[in-house]
Amino acid sequence: MTLSQSFSYLSPDEYLETEKSSQIKHEYIQGQIYAMAGSSDAHVTITANLVALLRNHIRGSGCRVYVADMKARIESLNVFYYPDIMVTCDQRDTNFEYFKRYPCLIIEVLSPSTEALDRGDKFSDYQDLETLQEYLLISQNRQRIDCFRRNVAGRWELYSYRGNQELQLTSLSFSCSVTDVYEDVSFPETFNPKKEQE
């Protein structure tokens, strides 16, 4: 994510209007916009696998899954992000065409340039979304998924999944094999999936 020098401070309404005609996507943090980089083959494949699995699971439930181009608005912080995947089951979100405010699940596929932000400031910001129950971070370099789940006391607990384990998403009563998430993903030569499964 790189600060775009073409704009000074933008209001949320100005940002939304500008983004409609922009050829590249920008995230918005308190009046500043940041250009987003492109994605790798692994990143796109993981995202597509999960969208297919989740869409099939939630069909007919009233929940909606959004991929890459839908913004999450954190109004309390004056922030808009583009999660890789976002699921909302809240009917209030049908009122917003270009962003959603009440997701229950947000998923980010990690890359070297975004991992620190996704684990740090972005996760901290997402916690301001009262409806958010789970935040998933997926490695694209090895079979590892970290799921942060909000417990009944409002604290976030970490659940890590690897290899042949079953990924559990309690926010959607969903489960699948970690290997299904990584179907058709080619890992760097230094990665040995068999060791991850041991």
N, C-alpha and C positions, 0 to 999 in steps of 0.2 A: 504494500500500500504506500503510495507516494503522494505527498502534498501537492495539489495542483496549484500552480502559481497564477493561473489565468483569472481567478476570482478572488475578490476580497471577501469580507464577511457576507454570508448569505443567510437569509431567514429560512426557516423550514419550508415555507410556501415557495420561495424563490428556488430553493434547491429542487423541490419536487417538479417544478415547471421546467427548469433547466435540464433535469435528468431525462425528461420525456423525449427530448430531441438529441441527447448526447450520443455520440458514436461509441463511447466507452463508458463503463459503469464507474460511479464514484460512491464511496461511503461518506457519510456526513457526521462530523463530530463537532458540535458546538460552534456552528457557523463556518467551519472550514471543510473543504471537500478533498478527498484523497482518491486518486486514480487506482483502479484495481488491475492487477496483472493477469495474464492468461493462465490457463491450467494445463497440467501435464496429462498424458494418456492415462496414467494410473488414477489420477484425481478424477477425471471424467468418468472412467470405468466404474470406480467405487461408487460415485454419486449415482450413476445410472442404475447400478445393481440395487442399491438401497431404495431408490425411488420406485423401482418396479416391485420390490418386495413390500414396501409400505403401502403403495397405492392399492395393490391387490388385497392387502389386509384390511384397510379402512373403507374400502368401497361400500357404500350404502349406510355408513355409520354417521354421516353428517360432518365428519372430519375432512380436512383438505390438506394435501401435501403440496408444497411449493419448492421449486428447485432454482437456485442461483439468481434468478432475475426478480424475485420478490423481496422487498425490503422489510426488515423488522424495525419498528419504531419504538424507541425507548424515550417516551415523552418527558419523563422526569429528569432525564439527563441531556435532552436536546440532541439525540443521536439517532442516526439511521444506519443499519448495517445490512449487507446482503449475505445472509447465511447460505451455506451450500445447500442445505435442506432445512425446511421448517414445516412443522405440522401444527395446525390450529383446529381445535374442536369447539371453539367459542363462536356462537352465532353473531356476536357483536362485530367480528372481523369481516362479515359480509358487507359492512358499511364502508369499507375502505378498499379502493380500487388499486392503489399503487403501493400500499404497505399494509402490514398486519401488526396489531398491538397486543394480541392475547395468545401467543403460541404456547403449547404445552411441551413441545420438543424442538430443540435446535441441534443441528448436526453440522460440524465443520470438519472437512478433510484437511489434514495438516500438510503444509509444505515448508521447506526450510525458511522461506522468507516470511511466513505468517505464523509459525508455531508459537513463538514467544507472545505475540499479540493475542492469538486465540486462547492460550492458556492463562494469560495475564489480564490486561485491561479489558479485553472483549468479554471474557468470562465474568469479570467483576461487573461490567455494565449489564450483561444479560441477567444477572441476578436481581436487577431492579424490576424485571418483568414478573409480576405477582403470579401469573398463571403458569410460568415455566416450571416444569417438574423434572425434566432431564436435559442434560447438555452432553452431547457425544462428541468426542475427539477421536478421529480415525487416522492412524498412520498410513501413509502410502508407501513406506519403505519396508515395512514388515507387517505381519499379521498381529496387530495390537490395536485394541479399541478401549478407550477410557470413557466410562460413563459416570458423570457426576449427577447424583440423584438427590433431590430435596426430600429430607425426611419429615416426619410429622412435627418436629420441633422447628422446622424451617432451616435446618443446617444441611450443608451439602456433603454427601458421602461419596467416595470414589469406589467404583466397581470396575475392575480391569478384566478384559476378555482376550484370549489368545487362541491360536491354533484351532483345534476341533471343538472348542467350547461353544455353548449356546449363548448367544447374545440375548439378554432379557431387557425389554423396554416396558416398564410397568405403566408408564403414562398411556400406552396404547394397548396393553395386554398382548404384546407382540414378542415373539421369539423367532430366531433363525440361527443357523450355524454361522460362525465367524467365517468359515470357508466360503459360504454363499456370498458374503459381502465382498470377498476378494476374488470372486470368479473372473477368470480371464485377465487378471492383473499380473504383469511381469515385474518381478522384483529385481533390484540390483544384484549382481553376481555375488556380492559379499553376504547376502542374506540367504539362509538355509531354512526353508519352511519346516523341514522335518525336525530341526532342533527346536523350533518354536512350539511344536506340537508335543514335545516330550515333557 
